[in-house]
Amino acid sequence: MIDFFSKIKLHKEQNLPFVLYSKPNSIAAICFLQQNDVLYTVSDFTENGFVFASFDEKQLVLIPAKESEIITAELENIDIEPVEIDDLVFDEEAKIQYEDLVAKGIQAIENDEFKKVVLSRSETIDLTVFDFTVTFQQLTQLYPATFRYCFYHPKIGMWMGATPEQLLKANGSVFATTALAGTQKANDEASISWEQKEKDEQQYVTDFIVKKLHEIALSVKVTEPYNIKAGSIWHIKTDISGVLNKNSTLGQVIGALHPTPAVCGLPKKKAMAFIIENENYYRTFYSGFLGELNSGLASAAVSSDLFVNLRSMQIKNNKAVLYMGCGITRESIPEKEWEESVNKSMTMKRVLNRN
């Protein structure tokens, strides 16, 4: 295990690209060590490797399998001391700005510009001590049900995260995706109570995905919504699966799904235009997608395993830039959305406070 992380650290010291990741509920860590510093990109989603895509899909970065040494290891538990974070300490100006943004979004919904919009913010934290291999191990241990990763490219920088949301799992013509919405801080499932606003938000997301998939699939199955825990917060989740038409491509499926209403809004184009005009910062890879593309790692069959880049952060210049977004509907209350964004920031703050 020490040799595994030492090899990745040495690779990073040589300024070479890599991606280190562990899939949900897996103790296996996989790492693609790219053997040159070329910035490869995806053109039609027939490529094989690991894709790292920006929210606007203008950057579709690829770490190609054929240009990489792929190493694996079984994760071991490390000692982690519980850390309490004071969520009452925050930037008052950031709170006002975000609540104003949310209020603007609610007003646009009341004006019938769109039904839902996801509005995000960033927060920068100074890093005194930081070791990406330690942080990755903490992410894997604290958030086992998520897709945990560390991505680095000298021309892009470093990103890390623990995302609870699958964008797409595809194996041949068979596919699976999820609809995820609603956020609640709770100690156990018994104490969860969803308000109508959150149930509606989940239904918006599910209906959108199912409608899009019917255009390119032979069949689509939808489960009943259920609760799922990611870190210290709970979401409502619905599983969606099916079989693609014989003429449908992986690129078409990704195009139909991304950006999902869980990171953009409904209708997609109007919500996206509002985000670009009003968020006042560029999301880059936050709320984009990442994962294995046409990989033969897990089985003889070629499969893709993609996730939405949520609960993520960018590491640069001894700072961590955290990204948090909330789904805004007609029933949203700006102060509650601020609190939700603070809850979401805790996923990364817990590991940053440990280093």
C-alpha positions in Angstrom: 0.0 0.0 0.0 2.9 2.4 0.9 4.6 1.5 -2.4 1.3 2.2 -4.3 1.0 5.8 -3.0 4.8 6.4 -3.2 4.7 5.5 -6.9 1.8 8.0 -7.4 3.6 10.7 -5.4 6.7 10.2 -7.5 4.6 10.5 -10.7 3.1 13.7 -9.4 6.6 15.1 -8.6 7.5 14.6 -12.3 4.5 16.7 -13.2 2.8 13.8 -15.1 -1.0 13.4 -15.3 -2.8 10.7 -13.2 -6.2 9.8 -11.8 -6.6 7.9 -8.6 -10.1 6.6 -7.7 -12.2 4.2 -5.9 -15.8 3.2 -6.9 -18.7 3.2 -4.5 -18.6 0.5 -1.8 -15.3 -0.8 -3.1 -12.0 -1.2 -1.2 -10.0 -1.3 -4.5 -8.1 1.8 -5.5 -7.3 2.2 -9.2 -4.7 4.6 -10.7 -4.0 5.6 -14.3 -0.5 7.0 -14.5 -0.2 8.8 -17.9 3.3 8.3 -19.3 3.5 11.8 -20.9 2.1 15.3 -20.2 0.0 15.6 -23.3 -3.5 17.0 -22.8 -5.7 14.4 -24.6 -9.3 15.1 -25.2 -12.5 13.1 -26.0 -14.0 13.7 -29.5 -16.8 11.2 -29.8 -16.9 9.1 -26.7 -15.5 6.0 -28.5 -12.2 6.6 -26.7 -10.9 4.3 -24.0 -9.6 5.7 -20.6 -10.7 8.0 -17.9 -12.7 11.1 -18.9 -12.8 14.4 -16.8 -15.3 16.8 -18.3 -16.2 20.4 -17.4 -19.8 21.5 -16.7 -20.1 23.2 -20.1 -18.4 20.3 -21.8 -15.9 22.7 -23.5 -13.1 20.7 -21.8 -13.4 16.9 -22.3 -10.1 15.8 -20.9 -9.0 12.1 -21.3 -6.3 10.1 -19.6 -6.1 7.3 -22.3 -5.6 3.8 -21.1 -3.1 3.1 -23.9 -0.9 6.0 -22.7 -1.0 4.9 -19.1 0.3 2.5 -16.6 -2.6 1.2 -14.6 -2.0 0.1 -11.0 -4.3 -1.1 -8.3 -4.2 -1.7 -4.6 -6.6 -2.7 -1.8 -7.4 0.1 0.5 -6.5 -0.3 4.2 -8.1 1.5 7.1 -6.1 4.4 8.6 -6.7 6.0 12.0 -9.0 9.0 11.7 -9.7 11.2 14.7 -13.3 12.7 14.7 -13.2 16.4 13.9 -15.9 18.9 14.9 -16.3 21.8 12.5 -17.9 25.0 13.6 -20.5 25.7 10.9 -21.5 28.9 12.6 -18.2 30.5 11.5 -18.7 31.8 7.9 -18.2 34.8 5.7 -21.2 37.1 6.2 -20.7 38.7 2.8 -20.7 35.3 1.0 -23.9 34.5 2.8 -25.6 37.7 1.7 -24.4 37.2 -1.9 -25.6 33.7 -2.1 -29.0 34.4 -0.6 -29.4 37.3 -3.0 -28.6 34.9 -5.9 -31.1 32.4 -4.6 -33.8 35.2 -4.3 -33.1 36.2 -7.9 -33.6 32.5 -9.0 -36.9 32.3 -7.1 -38.1 35.5 -8.7 -37.2 34.1 -12.2 -39.2 30.9 -11.4 -42.2 33.0 -10.2 -41.9 34.9 -13.5 -42.2 31.4 -15.3 -38.7 31.6 -16.8 -38.0 28.0 -15.7 -39.2 25.5 -13.1 -35.9 24.8 -11.3 -32.4 26.1 -11.3 -29.3 24.8 -9.4 -27.3 27.7 -8.1 -23.8 27.2 -6.7 -21.0 29.1 -4.9 -17.3 28.5 -4.2 -15.4 28.9 -1.0 -11.6 29.1 -0.6 -9.8 27.6 2.3 -6.1 28.0 3.1 -4.1 24.8 3.3 -1.2 24.8 5.8 -0.4 21.1 5.3 -1.7 19.0 2.5 -0.9 15.5 1.2 -3.3 14.3 -1.6 -2.6 10.6 -0.8 -3.7 11.1 2.9 -6.7 13.1 1.8 -7.7 10.5 -0.7 -7.5 7.7 2.0 -9.6 9.8 4.3 -12.2 10.3 1.6 -12.3 6.6 0.9 -12.8 5.8 4.6 -15.3 8.5 5.5 -17.5 8.3 2.4 -17.5 4.6 1.3 -20.8 4.8 -0.6 -19.4 7.6 -3.0 -17.1 7.7 -6.0 -13.9 9.1 -4.5 -11.1 10.5 -6.7 -8.0 12.6 -7.1 -7.4 13.9 -10.7 -4.2 15.7 -11.7 -3.0 17.2 -15.0 -0.2 19.8 -15.2 -2.4 21.8 -17.7 -5.6 21.5 -15.6 -4.5 21.3 -12.0 -5.7 19.0 -9.2 -9.3 18.1 -8.3 -10.6 15.8 -5.6 -14.0 14.7 -4.5 -16.5 12.2 -3.1 -19.6 12.3 -5.3 -22.8 10.5 -4.5 -24.3 10.8 -7.9 -23.9 8.4 -10.8 -24.4 10.0 -14.3 -24.3 6.7 -16.3 -23.3 3.1 -16.1 -23.3 1.5 -19.5 -22.4 -2.0 -20.6 -23.1 -2.6 -24.3 -26.7 -1.5 -24.8 -27.7 -1.9 -21.2 -27.5 1.3 -19.1 -28.3 2.6 -15.6 -28.5 6.1 -14.2 -30.0 7.8 -11.1 -32.1 10.8 -10.2 -30.8 12.5 -7.1 -32.3 15.5 -5.3 -33.3 16.8 -1.9 -30.8 17.4 0.9 -31.2 16.9 4.6 -28.9 16.7 7.6 -29.9 13.8 9.8 -28.3 11.4 12.2 -30.4 8.4 11.0 -33.0 7.5 8.4 -35.8 7.3 11.0 -35.6 11.1 11.7 -35.8 12.1 8.0 -38.9 14.0 6.9 -39.0 15.3 3.3 -41.0 18.5 2.5 -43.1 18.8 -0.6 -40.5 21.1 -2.2 -37.9 18.3 -2.0 -40.3 15.7 -3.3 -41.3 17.9 -6.2 -37.6 18.6 -7.0 -36.9 14.8 -7.1 -39.9 14.3 -9.4 -38.7 17.0 -11.8 -35.3 15.4 -12.0 -36.8 11.9 -12.6 -39.3 13.0 -15.2 -36.7 14.9 -17.1 -34.3 11.9 -17.3 -37.0 9.4 -18.2 -38.3 11.6 -21.0 -34.8 12.1 -22.4 -34.0 8.4 -22.3 -37.3 7.4 -24.0 -36.0 9.2 -27.1 -33.0 6.8 -27.4 -34.0 3.7 -25.5 -36.0 0.6 -26.3 -37.1 0.3 -22.6 -36.8 2.3 -19.4 -37.4 1.1 -15.9 -37.9 3.4 -12.9 -37.8 2.4 -9.2 -39.7 4.1 -6.3 -37.7 6.9 -4.6 -35.7 5.9 -1.6 -33.3 7.6 0.9 -29.5 7.5 0.5 -26.8 8.8 2.8 -23.7 10.7 1.5 -21.4 11.8 4.2 -23.5 13.4 6.9 -26.4 14.3 4.6 -29.3 12.4 3.1 -30.8 12.6 -0.4 -33.8 11.2 -2.3 -32.7 8.8 -5.0 -34.4 7.0 -7.8 -32.7 4.3 -10.0 -33.4 4.3 -13.7 -32.3 1.6 -16.1 -33.0 0.3 -19.6 -31.8 -0.9 -23.0 -30.7 1.4 -25.7 -31.9 1.4 -29.3 -29.4 -0.3 -31.6 -28.6 3.0 -33.3 -28.0 5.0 -30.1 -24.4 5.8 -29.1 -22.8 6.5 -25.7 -22.2 10.1 -26.8 -26.0 10.5 -27.4 -26.8 9.1 -23.9 -24.3 11.4 -22.2 -25.7 14.3 -24.3 -29.2 13.4 -23.1 -28.3 13.2 -19.5 -25.7 16.0 -18.9 -26.1 18.4 -17.4 -28.8 16.8 -15.3 -31.5 18.9 -13.5 -29.6 18.0 -10.3 -26.7 20.4 -11.4 -28.4 22.7 -13.9 -32.2 23.0 -13.8 -35.4 22.7 -15.9 -35.8 23.5 -18.7 -32.1 22.9 -19.3 -31.3 25.7 -21.7 -33.1 28.4 -19.8 -31.6 27.3 -16.5 -28.1 27.1 -18.0 -28.4 30.7 -19.4 -29.5 32.0 -16.0 -26.5 30.2 -14.3 -24.0 31.6 -16.7 -25.4 35.1 -16.4 -25.8 35.2 -12.6 -23.4 32.9 -10.7 -20.5 35.3 -11.3 -17.9 32.6 -11.5 -16.9 29.8 -13.9 -17.7 26.4 -12.6 -15.0 24.7 -14.7 -15.1 21.0 -13.7 -17.5 21.3 -10.8 -20.8 19.6 -11.7 -19.2 18.2 -14.9 -18.7 14.4 -15.1 -15.9 11.9 -14.7 -15.1 8.2 -14.8 -14.1 5.2 -16.8 -14.9 5.5 -20.5 -15.2 2.3 -22.6 -13.0 0.5 -20.1 -12.2 -3.2 -20.1 -10.9 -3.2 -16.5 -13.7 -4.8 -14.6 -14.7 -7.5 -17.1 -14.2 -8.8 -20.6 -17.0 -6.5 -21.8 -16.3 -2.9 -22.5 -18.2 -0.6 -20.1 -18.4 3.0 -19.0 -18.9 4.1 -15.4 -19.5 7.9 -15.1 -20.3 10.1 -12.2 -21.4 13.8 -11.7 -18.6 15.9 -10.2 -20.3 16.9 -6.9 -18.8 17.4 -3.4 -15.6 18.3 -5.1 -12.7 20.8 -4.7 -9.9 22.2 -6.7 -6.4 22.3 -5.1 -4.2 25.2 -6.2 -1.5 27.5 -4.7 -1.8 26.0 -1.2 -5.6 26.6 -1.2 -8.6 24.4 -1.6 -11.5 25.8 -3.6 -14.7 24.1 -2.5 -17.9 24.0 -4.7 -21.5 23.7 -3.4 -24.8 24.0 -5.2 -28.5 23.8 -4.3 -31.6 23.1 -6.2 -33.9 26.2 -6.3 -37.6 25.8 -6.8 -40.6 28.1 -6.1 -40.8 27.0 -2.5 -37.1 27.7 -1.7 -36.1 29.9 1.2 -32.8 31.7 0.6 -31.5 31.3 4.2 -32.3 27.5 4.1 -30.4 27.1 0.8 -27.4 28.9 2.4 -27.6 26.4 5.2 -27.8 23.5 2.8 -24.7 24.8 0.9 -22.8 24.9 4.3 -23.8 21.3 5.0 -22.5 20.2 1.6 -19.2 22.0 2.2 -18.6 19.8 5.3 -17.9 16.8 3.1 -14.6 18.3 2.0 -13.9 20.4 5.1 -13.8 17.2 7.2 -10.8 15.9 5.3 -9.1 19.3 5.0 -9.2 19.8 8.7 -7.5 16.5 9.3 -4.3 17.1 7.4 
